Amino acid sequence: MSEVWYQCDRCTACCKWPGDVRVEDDEIEKIAEFLGMETQLFIEKYTRLRTNRTGLSLIEKENHECIMLDGESCRINPVKPEQCRGFPNKWNFPGWQQVCQAKAVPMAKAKAMGLVD
């Protein structure tokens, strides 16, 4: 286990990185409901087949930003996919620390604050 927990500062750098943003079936339903849409319409309008063809991903804008990024905020933050919630602690990309503003919190303090189980 890492000795540091990175607390997201919602800088949106990860939302601008190209690649798949996996969405699972249960996440799709929650996101569609949050947006006030029928599940099938959400799938048609906002998802595509993942690069590895094993499920669905949110689509990207032409500039590679996530389709759910609205300026500097996430339209679906309360119901965002697990992949989004896990950045940068459960996954990250090469060079993420140069673009991400997440604050390093000692693991003991993060656990005491309830940020980590």
Steps between C-alpha positions, in 0.01 A plus 500: 500500500615851421606729783320791332140561393443760232197718571334616180490877454259472203750668269351293209843409353402131494178590315707643216723196450419288192386141543217283619282604793339166580135499602342184639133407463402613851688828450327562168158473662595737784651756264201488264260545792711788637483669158126433476541279193386157395788252531498408131509866390794564733686201351436620145591862566792479745675162469704296255659158493823491701826474310542140621136425406413369849232752591398863472694820555388862517570680174753780473472845353722574197768641733500172703317649801234280655156570359377560855750780566317833497758776526687412817238277659361152448133487402465162672735541799259352760462182287828496307644160404722301736791559264467875558465460877814287510738754344787540592508249787371186328635586155683783327695571183867579435570861591174548692673683785612774259140583406290393801451723803405220744643562846716233663360403841689258727308169503447502878344847480291402196362201692427717804315745274291217352645541151623139496343185645 
